[in-house]
């Protein structure tokens, strides 16, 4: 006979708890219906659409989730105090390069005299990671660059030194920056030839040269075979 009141009391308790939970859920429900925004997508009513930042005005909107293909990463280990790195300049750089397993494959310290190398920045004379990896640096600065294989030697690599699809690590020091190639030999002016005939003292010994026309007395320029060649990582072919 005592079981019935106990059962009724338990049922009343469960009913009260359920009503309290329903009331609490109802109060929180409006907040749950707000769209959730992430760095790349906006989710609304269960549908994923592109972030508004990826669809500016006058650009046809598209659905989808943006994905990263690859990225160049870096860590500045020393902030330089010189001029800010600029495009279309010649950079003089000391460097050491490693594979991701720790194998060192090249270093300017291993070159004769430990000479740094020079190359025109942004001229596609080196791998893409070098053509973009100095942004924001100052002369005198040091940086470690993590270059994905897409910005290095690509899928083929450069065997036997660089394996296929090899990500690379470089420690770089921006030693100098100039408008012209610092490794180029200076151009020497041709020596004047003595005249075999008596000079007319009423006229100047030599006539000023026209810079727009070549002179037959000037020897043709000769190449300088001793000019050092850049040993920076070349653009993969």
C-alpha positions in Angstrom: 0.0 0.0 0.0 3.0 2.3 0.6 4.3 1.8 -2.9 1.7 3.9 -4.7 2.4 7.2 -2.8 6.1 6.7 -3.4 5.6 6.1 -7.1 3.4 9.2 -7.4 6.0 11.3 -5.6 8.8 10.0 -7.9 6.7 10.8 -11.0 6.1 14.3 -9.7 9.8 14.8 -9.1 10.7 13.7 -12.6 8.0 15.9 -14.2 9.2 18.9 -12.3 12.9 18.2 -13.3 11.8 17.8 -17.0 9.9 21.1 -16.9 12.9 22.9 -15.4 15.2 21.5 -18.0 12.8 22.5 -20.8 12.6 26.0 -19.4 16.3 26.3 -19.2 16.8 25.0 -22.8 14.1 27.4 -24.1 16.0 30.4 -22.5 19.3 29.4 -24.1 17.9 28.4 -27.5 18.0 31.9 -29.1 21.8 32.0 -28.5 22.2 28.6 -30.1 20.6 29.8 -33.3 23.2 32.5 -33.9 25.6 31.8 -36.8 29.1 30.7 -35.8 31.9 32.6 -37.6 35.4 31.2 -38.0 38.4 32.6 -39.7 37.5 31.0 -43.0 33.8 30.1 -43.0 30.4 31.2 -41.7 28.0 28.5 -40.7 24.3 29.4 -40.8 21.4 26.9 -40.4 23.7 24.0 -41.0 25.0 25.3 -44.3 28.7 26.3 -44.9 29.3 29.4 -47.0 32.4 31.4 -47.8 33.5 34.0 -45.4 32.3 37.5 -46.4 35.9 38.6 -46.5 36.5 36.1 -49.3 33.6 37.6 -51.3 34.0 41.4 -51.5 31.5 43.6 -53.3 31.3 43.1 -57.1 32.9 39.7 -56.8 30.5 36.8 -57.5 30.0 34.9 -54.2 30.8 31.2 -54.1 30.2 28.6 -51.4 33.0 26.4 -50.1 35.8 26.3 -47.5 39.1 27.9 -48.4 42.1 25.7 -48.0 45.8 26.5 -47.7 48.1 24.9 -50.3 51.5 25.9 -48.8 53.1 28.7 -46.9 56.5 30.2 -46.3 57.2 30.5 -42.5 60.0 32.3 -40.8 61.4 33.3 -37.4 63.4 36.5 -37.0 66.4 35.6 -34.8 68.0 39.1 -34.9 66.4 42.4 -35.9 68.7 44.4 -38.1 69.4 48.1 -37.7 70.1 48.9 -41.3 67.9 49.8 -44.3 64.7 48.0 -44.8 65.0 45.3 -47.5 63.6 46.6 -50.8 62.7 44.9 -54.1 64.8 45.2 -57.2 68.1 45.4 -55.2 71.1 43.2 -55.0 71.2 41.4 -51.7 74.4 40.1 -50.1 73.6 37.2 -47.9 75.3 34.6 -45.6 73.3 31.4 -45.3 73.3 27.8 -44.2 70.7 25.3 -45.6 69.5 22.0 -44.1 67.0 19.3 -45.0 64.3 18.6 -42.5 66.2 15.6 -41.2 69.0 17.9 -40.1 71.3 17.2 -43.1 73.3 20.3 -44.0 73.5 20.6 -47.8 75.1 24.0 -48.4 76.5 27.0 -46.5 78.3 30.2 -47.5 80.7 29.4 -44.6 81.9 26.4 -46.6 82.8 28.5 -49.7 86.4 29.7 -50.3 87.1 32.5 -47.9 83.6 32.1 -46.3 82.4 34.8 -48.7 78.7 35.7 -48.8 76.8 35.5 -52.1 74.9 38.2 -54.0 71.9 38.0 -56.2 69.2 40.3 -57.5 66.1 40.1 -55.3 62.9 39.2 -57.1 64.6 38.5 -60.4 63.9 34.7 -60.4 67.6 34.0 -60.2 67.1 31.9 -57.1 64.4 29.6 -55.7 61.0 31.2 -55.0 61.5 30.9 -51.3 64.6 33.1 -51.5 62.8 35.6 -53.8 60.2 36.3 -51.2 61.8 35.3 -47.9 63.5 38.6 -47.0 60.3 40.7 -46.8 60.4 42.9 -43.8 64.0 42.3 -42.9 66.6 45.0 -42.4 70.3 44.9 -43.3 72.1 43.2 -40.5 69.1 41.1 -39.6 69.1 37.3 -39.3 66.1 35.0 -40.0 65.4 31.3 -40.2 63.2 30.4 -43.2 61.1 27.2 -43.5 60.6 26.7 -47.3 58.0 24.1 -48.5 59.2 22.1 -51.5 56.8 24.0 -53.8 58.9 27.1 -53.2 62.2 25.2 -53.3 63.1 22.6 -55.9 59.6 21.2 -56.5 58.6 17.6 -56.9 61.8 16.5 -58.7 64.2 18.1 -56.2 67.9 18.2 -57.2 69.4 14.8 -56.7 71.6 13.6 -55.2 71.7 16.6 -52.8 68.1 17.7 -52.7 65.6 14.8 -52.6 62.2 15.0 -54.4 59.6 17.1 -52.6 62.1 18.2 -50.0 61.2 21.0 -47.6 64.2 23.2 -46.7 65.4 25.2 -43.7 67.7 28.2 -44.2 69.4 30.4 -41.7 69.9 33.7 -43.5 71.8 36.9 -42.7 71.2 40.0 -44.8 74.7 41.4 -44.9 74.2 44.2 -47.5 72.0 45.7 -50.1 73.0 47.7 -53.2 71.7 49.0 -56.5 74.3 47.2 -58.6 76.0 43.8 -58.4 78.7 44.1 -55.8 80.6 41.2 -57.4 80.8 42.8 -60.8 84.3 44.0 -61.9 84.5 47.8 -62.2 84.6 49.2 -65.8 87.9 50.7 -66.6 88.2 53.7 -68.9 90.4 53.1 -72.0 93.8 54.8 -71.8 94.3 57.7 -74.2 96.5 57.0 -77.2 99.5 59.4 -77.9 99.3 61.2 -81.1 102.1 60.5 -83.7 101.7 63.9 -85.4 102.6 67.3 -84.0 99.8 68.8 -82.0 98.2 72.0 -83.1 98.4 74.2 -80.0 95.5 76.3 -81.2 93.1 73.4 -80.8 92.5 71.0 -77.9 94.6 67.8 -77.9 91.5 65.7 -77.9 87.9 66.3 -79.1 85.2 65.5 -76.5 83.5 62.2 -77.3 79.9 61.9 -78.3 78.4 59.5 -75.6 75.7 58.4 -78.0 78.2 57.1 -80.7 81.0 54.5 -80.4 84.5 55.7 -81.1 86.9 53.6 -83.3 89.7 54.3 -80.9 87.9 52.7 -77.9 88.6 49.0 -77.5 85.6 46.6 -77.3 84.6 45.6 -73.8 85.9 42.3 -72.7 84.4 39.8 -70.3 86.0 39.3 -67.0 86.3 35.5 -66.5 87.4 36.0 -62.9 84.0 37.5 -61.9 82.6 35.1 -59.2 79.3 33.5 -59.9 76.4 33.4 -57.5 76.0 30.1 -55.7 72.6 30.8 -54.2 70.0 28.1 -54.7 69.2 28.3 -58.3 65.6 28.3 -59.7 64.7 24.7 -60.4 64.3 23.9 -64.1 
